[in-house]
Structures are given as structure tokens and as C-alpha cells.
């Protein structure tokens, strides 16, 4: 019988102590095989139907986030979808964000100089929503240090003031159970915790499509894409597919298989596995006298002042990140207690 461990060991075989999923997730063997098969099919002059992979990946992400697939757009980056949402806001609208947010989530709002963008500490985000706030944009988990946003409180505060919510789940989707229906918009790249190839991103919109104008609509945004290749698209898709970017098909061929694996494993099981490893690392850091940034309930552990150790750790075969001067370790489904102990051992040396 397949178990969590046997499934994972059949798919992943890292050659280093890889603790850097917050930068890039490892690809499972089934995704690598799918990308290879897609590339070879094109090289042979008999391209396989990778548009079917886009639809399968869309449906899988929808199930993982608790919505119908008609509410999910398939694209390639958070920045593009942030730009889509920024373009929908009226002149003078206030956008509330957390200080130090990842740039792809906030820059398109700043580029629109007729918007009012206000940043506050993450812990004060909910209490900072006020009358006139049009949109609250926040990462479910912070890239720099792993802190998890109090999404229920933010959602309640936004609802009380008539603001919409835009959640970036790029550092959460794949380990944190998500109910995308709780927010107006939810976006995520898939090359981190969703262990997909780079070039895959998803946007979840409301049933009414959120009042967004598909400003970058191309032929794939048509209700009948293959009949929408020439001239203006006559009928946009009646679903979130009207917000699709033309897909990187090889990436989606792999994404279909990666998301399939996560559905098999179960996000709750992945979360429990990841958080147990993160807590093991935090306990070890305490014995080293190196307290991390407080980020309870997160598999991302960031240690102030140790970012400069990253090159030496890499030379020792331990892959982590240097972010804002912090050493950032990220623990995911393919990691083990031995990986944690190896990192602690090198840090103590």
C-alpha cells in the first residue's frame, strides 16, 4: 500500500540537503517525465495535446483551493495578475498592503500613481482597514521570513468596511489548506510549494468574475479559442478563462502531474510533515542561541544575522536562502529529520 513516505521517495531524489523550497520547489519524477515527453513529441513533429494539461492543472488547483474550475485563470506570474487587478481600480482608490511585501504583489499598484497605496506592519493589517479602503493585498505567508497572515481577521475587517481582499498564496499553496472562496481574489505561482515547473500561476476570481477587464485578452481568452485566432475575440470566455495568459505548455504538462501528486498526498498531511520539521529546526536553533523570526505555524524559518552563511552552507551541500540578511530555510514534503540535523550540524561548526 502506498503511504506518504513511499509516494514521496518514489518521486524525489535530491542530491543535496535541499531546504530552499521558498525559492524553488523540487520537481517530482512524474512531472519531469511529462515535460520530457512533451518536448520530445514536438521534436518528433507530433505534438501531444498539452492544452489538455492546462485544463487538468486548472481543475486540480481548483480542487486544492476549494473552488470550481470556472473561477480559476491559468497564467504565468503573480505580477501580471496583480496588474490586472490594479487596472480595475478607480482613480484615487486606497490599497492597503503589509510592509516588506514581495514586489510582484505590490508594484503594479504603485505604478498606477493615481492610486493611494498604504503599507503597515503585517500584524496591524486587519486593524488598519478603514472606510475608503478599496482593496487589501497580502501574502498568506511572507516570503522574507515565513510569517503567516491572520487571514480570518483581515477578511472580517475588509468585509466590515466594504473592501475587497487579494491574497498571494505563493508561499502557502501546497502546504497550507486554503479556502479561496473566502477571498475576492487569490493568486499563486506554482514553482514553489506546489512543486511545478516555473511558468505556471493561477488566479481565483469570484463567481461574477470580480468586475475585472481582461486587458491582456488573446485568443485563449475566447469562449471558443480555436475560433478566436483572427481579429478581435468576438466572445470572451464566460469563465475565469477570459483572464488566461497564453500558456507555457511544457510547464503545464509538468504541472498537471505535480498537482496530481499533491492531491494524492493531501495538503493536511503535507502541512503536518512540513511543520514538524520546522519545529525541529526551531528547537535546534534555541540550543545554538540563534532565535529565528517568530513565525508560528510556518514551514519557513528565518534566522536574523545569519544570511551571510548561505554561500558556505551551499559549499557544504546544504541549500538555503539569504533574504534581507536572514538565513531562510524552508521545509517541504521531500525533507526529512536528517536534513534538519544536517543543517544544524553545519551551522554549529
C-alpha positions as CSV (number, residue, x, y, z in Angstrom):
1,X,0.0,0.0,0.0
2,X,1.3,3.5,-0.9
3,X,2.0,5.7,2.1
4,X,3.1,9.4,2.3
5,X,6.7,8.3,2.6
6,X,6.7,5.8,-0.2
7,X,5.0,8.2,-2.6
8,X,7.5,10.9,-1.8
9,X,10.5,8.6,-2.1
10,X,9.4,7.4,-5.5
11,X,9.2,10.9,-6.8
12,X,12.1,12.8,-5.3
13,X,15.8,12.0,-5.0
14,X,17.7,15.3,-4.2
15,X,21.5,15.1,-4.3
16,X,21.9,17.8,-1.7
17,X,20.3,18.8,1.6
18,X,17.7,20.9,-0.2
19,X,16.0,23.3,2.2
20,X,15.1,26.1,-0.3
21,X,11.5,25.4,-1.4
22,X,10.6,29.1,-0.6
23,X,12.8,29.9,-3.7
24,X,12.1,26.9,-5.9
25,X,10.4,23.6,-5.3
26,X,11.9,20.3,-6.5
27,X,10.1,18.6,-9.4
28,X,8.7,15.1,-8.9
29,X,9.8,12.4,-11.3
30,X,6.3,12.2,-12.9
31,X,6.5,15.9,-13.8
32,X,10.0,15.6,-15.2
33,X,8.8,12.7,-17.4
34,X,5.8,14.6,-18.6
35,X,7.8,17.6,-19.6
36,X,10.3,15.4,-21.4
37,X,7.5,13.6,-23.2
38,X,6.0,16.9,-24.3
39,X,9.4,18.2,-25.6
40,X,10.1,15.0,-27.4
41,X,6.7,15.0,-29.0
42,X,7.3,18.4,-30.5
43,X,10.8,17.4,-31.6
44,X,9.3,14.4,-33.4
45,X,6.8,16.6,-35.2
46,X,3.8,15.0,-33.4
47,X,3.0,17.5,-30.6
48,X,0.8,15.9,-27.9
49,X,-2.3,17.8,-26.7
50,X,-0.8,19.9,-23.9
51,X,-3.8,22.2,-23.8
52,X,-5.5,19.3,-22.1
53,X,-2.8,19.5,-19.4
54,X,-3.7,23.2,-18.9
55,X,-7.3,22.2,-18.2
56,X,-6.3,19.3,-15.9
57,X,-3.9,21.6,-13.9
58,X,-6.6,24.2,-13.6
59,X,-9.1,21.7,-12.3
60,X,-6.5,20.3,-9.9
61,X,-5.7,23.7,-8.4
62,X,-9.4,24.4,-8.1
63,X,-9.9,21.3,-6.0
64,X,-6.8,22.1,-3.9
65,X,-8.3,25.6,-3.1
66,X,-11.9,24.6,-2.7
67,X,-13.5,26.3,-5.7
68,X,-14.9,25.4,-9.1
69,X,-12.5,25.4,-12.1
70,X,-14.6,28.1,-13.8
71,X,-13.3,30.5,-11.3
72,X,-9.6,29.7,-12.0
73,X,-7.5,31.5,-14.6
74,X,-4.2,30.0,-15.8
75,X,-1.2,32.2,-16.4
76,X,2.5,32.5,-15.6
77,X,3.1,35.2,-12.9
78,X,1.7,37.0,-9.9
79,X,2.8,40.4,-11.3
80,X,0.6,40.0,-14.4
81,X,-2.4,39.2,-12.3
82,X,-1.7,42.0,-9.8
83,X,-1.5,44.3,-12.8
84,X,-4.9,43.0,-14.0
85,X,-6.4,43.8,-10.5
86,X,-4.7,47.2,-10.3
87,X,-6.1,48.2,-13.7
88,X,-9.6,47.6,-12.4
89,X,-9.4,50.0,-9.5
90,X,-10.9,53.5,-9.8
91,X,-8.8,56.6,-9.6
92,X,-8.0,57.5,-6.0
93,X,-8.7,54.1,-4.6
94,X,-6.8,53.1,-1.5
95,X,-4.8,49.8,-1.5
96,X,-3.7,48.5,1.9
97,X,-0.6,46.3,2.0
98,X,1.9,44.9,4.5
99,X,5.3,46.4,4.9
100,X,8.0,44.4,3.1
101,X,5.6,42.5,0.8
102,X,7.0,40.7,-2.2
103,X,7.4,43.2,-5.0
104,X,5.2,41.3,-7.5
105,X,2.2,41.7,-5.2
106,X,2.5,45.4,-4.7
107,X,4.5,47.1,-7.5
108,X,1.6,47.3,-10.1
109,X,-0.4,49.3,-7.6
110,X,2.5,51.7,-7.1
111,X,3.0,52.1,-10.9
112,X,-0.5,53.5,-11.0
113,X,0.3,56.8,-9.5
114,X,-3.4,57.8,-9.2
115,X,-3.9,55.1,-6.5
116,X,-3.2,55.5,-2.8
117,X,-1.1,52.7,-1.5
118,X,-0.6,52.4,2.2
119,X,1.7,49.9,3.9
120,X,1.5,48.9,7.6
121,X,3.2,46.2,9.7
122,X,1.7,42.8,8.9
123,X,0.5,42.3,12.5
124,X,-1.6,45.6,12.2
125,X,-3.1,44.9,8.8
126,X,-6.6,44.0,10.0
127,X,-6.9,46.9,12.4
128,X,-5.7,49.3,9.7
129,X,-8.5,48.6,7.2
130,X,-10.7,51.8,7.3
131,X,-13.6,53.4,5.5
132,X,-12.4,54.1,2.0
133,X,-10.0,51.2,1.7
134,X,-10.8,49.6,-1.6
135,X,-8.5,46.6,-1.5
136,X,-6.3,44.7,1.0
137,X,-3.4,42.9,-0.7
138,X,-1.4,40.5,1.4
139,X,0.7,37.3,1.2
140,X,-0.7,34.4,3.1
141,X,2.9,33.7,4.2
142,X,5.6,36.3,4.0
143,X,8.5,35.5,1.6
144,X,11.2,37.1,3.6
145,X,10.6,35.4,7.0
146,X,7.6,33.0,6.7
147,X,5.2,34.9,9.0
148,X,1.6,33.8,8.4
149,X,-1.0,36.5,8.0
150,X,-4.1,36.4,10.2
151,X,-6.4,35.9,7.1
152,X,-9.7,35.4,9.0
153,X,-9.2,38.8,10.8
154,X,-8.2,40.5,7.6
155,X,-11.2,39.1,5.8
156,X,-13.5,40.2,8.6
157,X,-12.1,43.7,8.7
158,X,-12.3,44.1,4.9
159,X,-15.9,42.9,4.9
160,X,-16.8,45.4,7.7
161,X,-15.5,48.3,5.6
162,X,-16.6,47.1,2.1
163,X,-13.1,46.4,0.9
164,X,-12.0,43.6,-1.3
165,X,-9.3,41.1,-0.5
166,X,-6.4,39.9,-2.7
167,X,-4.3,37.1,-1.2
168,X,-1.0,35.9,-2.6
169,X,-0.7,32.2,-1.7
170,X,2.7,31.7,-3.5
171,X,4.4,30.8,-0.2
172,X,1.4,28.9,1.2
173,X,-0.4,26.9,-1.6
174,X,1.0,23.4,-1.4
175,X,1.3,23.2,2.4
176,X,-1.4,25.4,3.9
177,X,-5.0,24.3,3.4
178,X,-6.7,27.2,1.6
179,X,-10.4,28.2,1.1
180,X,-10.1,30.5,-1.9
181,X,-13.8,31.1,-1.6
182,X,-13.2,33.2,1.5
183,X,-11.4,36.0,-0.5
184,X,-12.3,38.1,-3.6
185,X,-9.1,37.2,-5.4
186,X,-6.4,34.6,-4.7
187,X,-3.2,34.2,-6.7
188,X,-0.3,31.8,-6.6
189,X,2.8,30.9,-8.6
190,X,3.2,27.1,-8.7
191,X,7.0,26.6,-8.8
192,X,7.5,26.7,-5.1
193,X,5.4,24.7,-2.7
194,X,3.2,23.3,-5.5
195,X,6.4,21.7,-7.0
196,X,5.5,22.6,-10.5
197,X,7.8,23.9,-13.3
198,X,8.4,27.6,-13.4
199,X,5.9,29.4,-15.7
200,X,2.7,28.4,-14.1
201,X,0.4,30.6,-12.0
202,X,-3.2,30.6,-11.1
203,X,-5.7,33.4,-10.2
204,X,-9.0,32.7,-8.5
205,X,-11.8,35.2,-9.0
206,X,-15.4,35.5,-7.7
207,X,-18.3,33.8,-9.5
208,X,-19.2,37.2,-11.1
209,X,-15.6,37.5,-12.3
210,X,-14.8,40.3,-10.0
211,X,-15.5,43.2,-12.3
212,X,-12.1,42.7,-14.0
213,X,-11.5,43.8,-17.5
214,X,-9.4,41.3,-19.4
215,X,-6.9,43.9,-20.6
216,X,-4.4,41.3,-22.0
217,X,-7.0,39.0,-23.6
218,X,-5.7,37.0,-26.5
219,X,-7.1,34.1,-28.5
220,X,-7.0,31.7,-25.5
221,X,-9.5,34.1,-23.7
222,X,-12.2,33.3,-26.2
223,X,-15.2,31.1,-25.3
224,X,-14.1,29.0,-28.4
225,X,-10.3,29.7,-28.5
226,X,-9.7,27.9,-31.9
227,X,-12.4,30.1,-33.4
228,X,-10.8,33.3,-31.9
229,X,-7.5,33.4,-33.7
230,X,-8.1,36.3,-36.1
231,X,-9.5,39.7,-35.4
232,X,-10.9,40.8,-32.1
233,X,-12.2,37.9,-30.0
234,X,-15.9,38.0,-30.5
235,X,-17.0,36.2,-27.4
236,X,-14.8,36.2,-24.3
237,X,-14.9,33.0,-22.1
238,X,-17.8,33.1,-19.7
239,X,-15.5,31.8,-17.0
240,X,-12.2,33.0,-15.5
241,X,-10.5,31.6,-18.6
242,X,-11.0,35.0,-20.1
243,X,-8.1,36.0,-17.9
244,X,-5.8,33.3,-19.1
245,X,-2.3,34.1,-20.5
246,X,-1.2,32.1,-23.5
247,X,0.2,29.1,-21.6
248,X,3.7,27.7,-21.5
249,X,2.6,24.3,-22.5
250,X,5.7,22.3,-21.4
251,X,5.4,23.8,-17.9
252,X,1.7,22.9,-17.7
253,X,2.4,19.4,-18.9
254,X,4.6,19.0,-15.8
255,X,2.2,21.0,-13.5
256,X,-0.6,18.6,-14.2
257,X,1.4,15.7,-12.7
258,X,2.8,17.8,-9.8
259,X,-0.6,18.9,-8.7
260,X,-1.9,15.3,-9.1
261,X,0.8,14.2,-6.6
262,X,-0.2,16.8,-4.1
263,X,-3.8,15.7,-4.3
264,X,-2.7,12.2,-3.7
265,X,-0.6,13.2,-0.6
266,X,-3.2,15.6,0.8
267,X,-2.4,19.1,1.9
268,X,-3.2,18.4,5.5
269,X,-0.6,15.6,5.6
270,X,2.0,17.8,3.8
271,X,1.4,20.6,6.3
272,X,1.8,18.3,9.3
273,X,5.1,16.9,7.8
274,X,6.5,20.3,7.0
275,X,5.6,22.0,10.3
276,X,7.1,19.1,12.3
277,X,10.5,19.6,10.6
278,X,10.3,23.4,11.0
279,X,9.7,22.9,14.8
280,X,12.6,20.5,15.0
281,X,14.8,23.2,13.4
282,X,13.5,25.9,15.8
283,X,14.3,23.8,18.8
284,X,17.8,23.2,17.5
285,X,18.3,26.9,16.9
286,X,17.4,27.5,20.5
287,X,20.2,25.3,21.6
288,X,22.5,27.2,19.4
289,X,21.4,30.6,20.9
290,X,20.1,31.8,17.5
291,X,16.4,32.6,17.8
292,X,14.5,32.8,14.5
293,X,11.9,35.4,13.5
294,X,8.7,34.4,15.3
295,X,6.6,32.7,12.6
296,X,4.4,30.1,14.4
297,X,2.6,27.6,12.1
298,X,5.0,28.2,9.2
299,X,7.5,25.8,7.5
300,X,9.7,28.8,6.6
301,X,12.2,29.6,9.3
302,X,14.2,32.8,9.0
303,X,17.2,33.5,11.3
304,X,18.4,37.1,11.6
305,X,22.0,37.9,11.1
306,X,22.9,34.5,9.5
307,X,22.2,35.2,5.9
308,X,25.9,35.6,5.2
309,X,26.4,31.9,6.0
310,X,24.5,30.9,2.8
311,X,27.5,30.6,0.5
312,X,29.4,28.4,2.9
313,X,26.3,26.2,3.5
314,X,25.9,25.7,-0.2
315,X,29.5,24.6,-0.5
316,X,28.8,22.1,2.2
317,X,25.8,20.8,0.2
318,X,23.1,22.5,2.2
319,X,20.8,24.7,0.1
320,X,19.1,27.7,1.9
321,X,18.5,31.3,1.1
322,X,19.9,34.7,2.2
323,X,16.9,37.0,2.4
324,X,17.1,40.5,3.9
325,X,20.2,39.4,5.8
326,X,18.4,36.4,7.3
327,X,19.2,32.8,6.7
328,X,15.9,31.3,5.4
329,X,15.3,27.6,5.5
330,X,12.1,26.1,4.1
331,X,11.0,22.5,4.9
332,X,8.8,20.6,2.5
333,X,7.4,17.2,1.8
334,X,10.7,15.7,0.4
335,X,12.7,16.8,3.5
336,X,13.5,14.6,6.5
337,X,14.7,14.9,10.1
338,X,18.2,14.1,8.8
339,X,18.1,17.2,6.6
340,X,17.2,19.3,9.6
341,X,20.0,17.8,11.7
342,X,22.5,18.3,8.8
343,X,21.7,22.0,8.7
344,X,22.1,22.4,12.4
345,X,25.3,20.5,12.4
346,X,26.8,22.7,9.7
347,X,25.6,25.9,11.5
348,X,27.2,24.8,14.7
349,X,30.5,24.0,13.1
